[in-house]
Amino acid sequence: MNAAGGRSAGLVRVKDAGAEGGRGECDLGEVDVCVIGGGVNGAGIARDAAGRGLSVLLCEKGDLGEGTSSRSGKLIHGGLRYLEYLEFRLVREALIEREVLLESAPHIVWPMRFVMPQGSGDRSRWLVRIGLLLYDTLGRRRRLPGTRTLDLARAAEGAPLKSDFRVAYEYSDCWVDDARLVVLAALDAAERGARILTRCPCVEARRESGQWLVSMREEATGAPLRVRARALVNAAGPWVEEIVTGVAGRNSALSVRLVKGSHLITRKFWTGEQAYLIQNDDRRVIFVNPFEDDLALIGTTDIPFKGRPEDVATDAQEVDYLLRALGRYFIAPPGSDDIVAKFSGVRPLHDDAVENPSAVTRDYTFDLDVADGAAPMLSVFGGKITTFRKLAEHAMEKLAPFLPGLGSAWTARARLPGGEGIDSTDFPGFLARFRASHPWLPAVLAHRLARRYGDRASRLLDGARSLGDLGSDFGAGLYEAEVAYLMRNEWARTAEDVLERRTKAGLRVDAATYARLDEWMTAPDRQPGNFTDSRLRARI
């Protein structure tokens, strides 16, 4: 990891662009909806739309989830602290979605218990208890256990904490592999007929003859592409305003506020599966979560951000800020020498004019541009990983008047790829069956594959009977067979795509591995070709 069932339009080559296209574009035909942005919201909207019978094309300028969506705190949660800002609607929706995602993707979403120690200078106990009571009841909790009080002098959860902390509250939320959630949503969309074009930035969008004419550019070759769409969805995250004003040449009634959030990854420094929620000296809450078996994920900061989202990076002040929070609570907290990695993301929040970055709403809103009855453009402002499915549902409600014959909402009870054959309450049972059917797999590797791919892990193994059948190991148990599967099925094109987003193997390999994997992936016989290549056409 760096420091930081639709109607598919055919692919038609434009024979002579002339005055029609002007630059010899590859014409991708017509679709009902063109989505700009391959983060969790864009992928979720493409999935929802494709499942309602619409033809969909999604274009993403980089890799799926490469921006904000893979740089989160990796939680599916209601947002306990949002109750302080009276965000009851958002918290309730998020708590309901927490249970939906537990059911739909049990291989990448699972329950986690959070321990919140109470000490002098922290929020008052009565305030915390009221907040947790609301948290337990707002979302019609069915599966997750409720809050309990811990005597830290007796409970094992108190062992790593300083003796100043005698009482804690333990409550439930969920963990998620955020980058894989994005890929799975896009994969589901593709399997329902959507076309997913990664590394294909949108360079222009204009209304023409009652439709949107969207121009894109294939990054690898520079080849221009175009598609006509009845509706345009701008889910570009931190770049949402850039798409509105620079690409579409429109004005928006809303504005985005960029807030940087940074995380540290250290060696895990406590025993047990529980996470901790602690407060820094400025009363901001910090999550300290178990990560990838033997690591800890610590964050996040909340800092106003100016500049290009692509340039975001963790600074020394943020590192000190997070380490200081750990020092307030833990007996043996990690220091700067114990940091394995760090990363930053830019949250594209709806600017509600609140001064404190931590108080800016995490709720989402839409800007619907329908000029004189013309083809609509829907821009998404804000949102959080937990509510991506509901956001997509609401987006389709906004577009419904412009898409006659739109199918009904369907995603609330639908599984994401890999979750179809798993009892959502018994992942250990699924893992045991997977290991029994592949007894030659080392236990650690079997667990990692089952978590990443769920009941599709057997497709990746594709008849293998030994580790030798999987090819060479690039490191951290990442074999050639898995990389080939990711290239073939999940749009992986670079070592970074594989090591940092599709898997987390990048945390356990060196820079030489990145170079070796890039060389392997870019060999001519492994390239999917450009967008006119027959193999890629079959894939999209």
N, C-alpha and C positions, 0 to 999 in steps of 0.2 A: 504494500500500500504506500502510495506516495505521501510525502509530508502533507502534504496537503490532504352462419348459414346465409352470408350476404350475397349480393349480386356483384360479381367481380367484373369490372370493365376490362376489355382486352388491351394488350400492349401492341401498339401500332407504330411502325416507323413512318415518320413524315417523309415522303419521297422528295418533295420540293417545297421548302418552307415558303420561299418567295415573300410576297406581301402578307401571306397568312401567318407565318411564324417568324420570319425575319432572321432566324439564326440557325435554322436546321434542327429545331428541337425534336427530341423523341417524345411523341405524343402518347400520353398514357390514357387518353380517352376521357370519359366523363364518369364522375362519381357523385353520389348523393352528398357526402361529407368529406371534406379535406381537413385533417387535423394537423396543425403545426405544433410540434413539441412532443418528444418521446420520453417525458418524465412520467411519474405515476398518474397525474391527472390526464395527460394526453392519451396514454395507453389505456386508462380506464374508460375514457370517453369513446375511443375507437372500439374497444371491446363491447361496450354497451350498445353502440350504434350498429355494429355488425350483427350482433345477436338479435336485433329488432328487424333484420331483413334489409338493412341499408348497405349500399356499396360504399366502401370507406378506403381512403388512402391516408396514411400517416407519414409525414416526413420529419426527420430529426437531423439536426446539423452535425451531431456527434454520435456517440453511442447511446443506447437506451439507458436512461437513468444516470447519465454521466454527470449531470449537474447536481442540483439540490437533492434529488430523490435518493441518491446513494450516499448522501453525506448527513444523514439524520441521526438521531439518537437511537434508532432502530427499535422503536416502541410502538405498539398499538395500544393507545391509552386514551382515557377520557380527558386527561389534562387537569389533574387535581388543582393545580395553582390557578387555572382559569376561573375557578369559582370565586377567587378573591376579586376578580374584575367583573363579576356578575354575568359571565358568559354561559348562562344556564342552557340556552338552546344548543350551543356548540357542544358543551360537555355531555348533554343527554344524547345527542346524535352520535357522538364519538363512542360513548359507552355502549350504545346499541350496536354500532358497527364493530366494536370489539368482539362481540359474540358472533356476529355474522362471519368475520374473517377467521375466527377460531374454527368455525365449521367448514369454511370453504377452502382453507389452505393449511391443514394441520401439520404438514411437513415443514413449513417455514414460519408458522405462527404457533406459539405455545405459551401457556400461562407462566407468570413469574410473580413471586412475592417480593414486595418492597418494604424494607424496614426504615421507618422514619424516627430517628432518635429525637428526644425532646430534652433541650438543655436551656440554661439561663441565656437570655438574649434572643432565643428563638421565638417563633410565633406562640401565642398562648395556647395552653392545652385545650381550653374550651373552644377556641376558634378552630383548632385542628380537628377536634372531635366532631364539631358541627359539619365541617367540610367533608370528613370521611363518612358521616352518616348520609349526607346528600349523595356522595359518590357511590355509596352502596345501594341507594334506592332510585336514583334518577333514571338509570338505564335499564330497569327491569332485569337486573342480574339474575341469571339462571344457573350458570355453570361454575362460575368462579367463587371461591370462598370469600366471605366478608372480612371486615376488619377485626383484629384482635389486639389486645394490649399485651406487651411483653415486659416482664421484669428482667432487665438486662443483666442484673447480678446473677440470675439463674439460667436464663435462656442462652443457648449456644450462639444465637445471633449477636449477643453482647460481647463475645470474646475479643473481637478485634477493636472494640471501641474503648475510648478512655473512660475511666471510672466516673468522670463528671456526669456521664449520661446513664441514668438509672432506669428510665422508662422509654419505651418506644411503641409506636403503633405500626402494625403490619397490615398491609392491604394488597389487593390484587390488581395487576395489569398484565399486559402480554408483550412478548418479544416478537420481532419480525426481522427476517433478512430482507431489508428494504430494496436492495438492488434486484434480488430475485423476484420480489413481488412485482416490480415493473416489468421484468422480462416475461413473467408468467401471464400478466394481463395482456401484453402485446402478443404473446404466443396464442392465447385464447382468441384474441381478435383475429389473428391470421388464420387460425383454423376455422373460423366462421366466415372467412372470405375477405377480410381486410388485407390490404397490401401495406407492409411496413418497410419503409425506406430509411435506413440509417445512413449517416454520413452523407446527407443529401440536404444541404441548407436551402431554405426558401429565400429567394432573392427578390421576388416581386409578386404582388397579388393585386389584381385590379378587377373591377366589375366590368363585364362585357356581355351584352345580349342577355341580360337577366341571370347571368351566372358569375362565378368567380373564375377568372383565368389565373392560375397559380403557376409561377415559374420557379423551378428548382435547378440545382446544379449538383451533378454527381461529383463528390469530392475527389475520388481517385483519378478520374480522367478529365474532369472539367466539362463533361458532356452536359448540355442543357436539356432539361425535361420540362414538360408542362402537363397540367391536368385541368379539366373544367369541373367545377363543383357547384352544386346547388346551394351549399352552405359551407362557410369557413369557420373553423374553431381555432382560436388562438390560445393554446395552452403552453406557451413558451416560458412560463415561470419567470425567472429574473429578467428575461428578455421580452416580456409581454408588451411593454410600451414601445420597444424598438420595432416589434412587428406591426403594431398599430400605426405608428407614425412613419417609420422608415420604409417598411415593406409594403404596407397597404395604403400609405399616404392619407390616413384618416386622423381624426382627433378623438380622444377618449374623454368621457366625463369623469373617469376614475383615474387614480394614479397609484403606482406601486411604491412601496417603501422597502428598501433593501436592508436587511439586518443580518449580520454575520454571526454564525454559531460555530464554535470550534470544539473539538473533542480530542482527548488524549487516549492512547492505548498503552497500558502498562501490563506487566506481569500481574496476575491475580494475587492479592495479598491477604485473602481471608479464606476460610474453609466454609463450604456450604454452597447451595444453589441460589440463595437469596441475594437480592440487590439491595442497595441502600439509597435513600433519598435524604440528602443533607442540605443544610442551609449555610451559605457563605455569610461573611460579616455584613454584607449589604442586603441580606434577607433573600437573595436570589437562591432558588433551589438548584442543586446539582445532583445528577444521577450518577451512581457508581454501580455499574452493572457487570455481571459475569459475561464473558465474551469468548467465543471459540475455545471453550473448555478450560484453558489455563491462563486466559488473559482477562483484563478488565477494561471496560469502556467508560470514560469519565467525561461528563459534559452536561450542559453546554454553556457557552457564553452568549451574551446578547449585546451586540455592538452595532451602531449605525454604520452602514457601509456605503462608500462612494467609490466609483470606479467601475472597471469592467469585471463582471462576475467571474470571468475566466481566470482572473488574476488573484482570486481570493486565497489567502494563506494565513496560517496561525502565527501570531506574533508572540514575542517573549512575554509581554504583559499578560496575555491570555493564559500562557503556560503557568506563570506565577500565580495568577488568580485561581486557577483550578487546583494547583498544588496547595495553595493556602487553605482552601476549603477542606481538603483532605487532612491537612495538619490540625485543623480544629477538632476533628472527630476521632481519628484513628491513632492507635498506639504506635504502629509502625507503617506510616504511609509511604508510598513510593516518592522518590525524588526525581530530579530532572534526568539523572543518569539511568533511571529505570524505565524511561519512556521508550516504547518499542516503535510507535508511530504516532502521527497526529494528522488530523484533517479538518478542513473548514468547508462550510457550505454557506450559500447566500439564500436566505429565506425571502421569497417575494411576497411580502404581506400587503394587504389592502391598506393604504394610508388613511387612517381614521383621525389623523391630526393629534394623536396622543403623544406627549413629549417623551415619556419613558419607553424605550424600545421593548422592555419586557411586558409592558401593558398594551402594546399594539395588538389588535385582535388577530387571532389565528383562524378566525372564521373566513369563509370564502364568499365572494360576490361575483356577479357577472355584469359585463357591459355588452348589451345587445345593440349593435349598429345595424339599423334597417333604414337606409336612406330612401324615402319616398317609395316604399314598398319593394326596394331592390333586394337582391340576394343578401341574406343575413350574414354578419360576422359576429360571433360570440367570443368575447375575450374573458379569460378566467383570471381573477385576482385573488391571491391568498390560497388558503387551504392547507391541509396537513395530511400526512400519509394515511392516518386512521380513517379519514372520511372520504378517501378518493372514490370509492364505489358510489356513495350517496351523492357526491358532487357530480359524478358522471350522470347519474339518474336525473338530477336537477337540471343539468345542462341539456339533456334530451327533452325535458319538459319545456325549456325555453325555446327550443328549435321546433317543437312539434307543430306549431301553426304553419310552418314553412315546408314541412315534409309530410304531405298527405299520405295516409296509409301506414304511418309509423306503427310498428308493433308495440306491444305493451312492455312494461318494465319486467325484467326477468332475472337480474343478477343476484337478488337477495338470497336465493336458494341454490345458486349454481356453484359448483366446485371450480377451482382454478386448476390448470394442468398439473398433474402429479398428485392431486388430493382426491381424485375421483374414487379410488379404491381403498381409502384409509378410513377406518372408524375414527372420527375426530376425537373421541375420548380415549383411544387406545393406540397411540403411536408406538409404544413399546411392543405391543402385540404385532403390529405390522413389521417393525424392525426385526423381531424374532423370526417371522416367516421369511423375510428377505434374506437374512443370514442363513437360515436353514436351506434355502434354495440355491445359495451361493456359498457353500461352506469353505471354499478356498480363499475367500476374501478376508483379509485381516480385519479384526473387529473395528478398529478405528476408521478404516477406509469404508467399511460397510455402513457405519453410522453416518459418515459424512455424505456418502452418496444417497442414502435414504433421506437425509434431511434436505439435500439440495433438490433432488428430483422426485421424491415421493415414489408413487407406484410406477413411475416411468424410468426408474433407475435400471430396470431390467432391459429396457430398450437400449440404453447406453452400453450395457455389457454385451448385448447382441450376440449371444451364443458363446461368449468366452468361457473357458473352462479352467483357466489359470491366470496368474498375474502376467505371465509371459504373453498371453493373448492380448493384453492391453497395450503392448508396446513399451517404449521407454518411459521411465519415471522422470519428469522434469524436476521433481522435488516436492516435498510435502504431500506425497501420494497423488500427485497430479500426473496421470498417465496420458500417452498419446491418444488413446481411444476416447477419453473424456474431452480432450481439446477438439478432436475431430467432430465429436457429437455437438459441441457448442458452436463450432463453425457452421455445421450443417443445419442445425435446428434453432439456434438462438442468436444469430446475427453477430457472433463474436468475430472480430477481424484483427485484433491486436493482442499482444501479451497483456496489456493493461486491462482490456475487456475481460480477459479470462481470469487473471490473477487478482484483480481488485474488485470486480463486480460479480461475474458469474460464480466465482469461488472466492475464498479469502486466503488462498495459498500464498499471495504476495506478502503476507505477514511473516512467512517462514522461509522465504528464499532470498537470495541476494541479487544484485543488479545484473550479474552475469546470467542468471536464469532468465531474467526479462529479455536479454539480448538473444539468448539461445532459443527461447520460445518464439520470439518475433521472427527469427530466421526460419524456424520450422514452419510457422504459419504462413509466411510469405513465399514459400516455395511455389513455383509455377503450377505444379499439379494439384495444389490445395486451394487455389484462388477461385472464388465463385464467379469471377468475371464481372463485366459491367452489366448495366441494366438491360442490354439487348441480348445478353448471353442466354442460351436456352436453359441452362441449369438454374440460373437465378430467376428466370421467368417462371420456371416451375415452382420455385420456392415462394415467390411473392404472388 
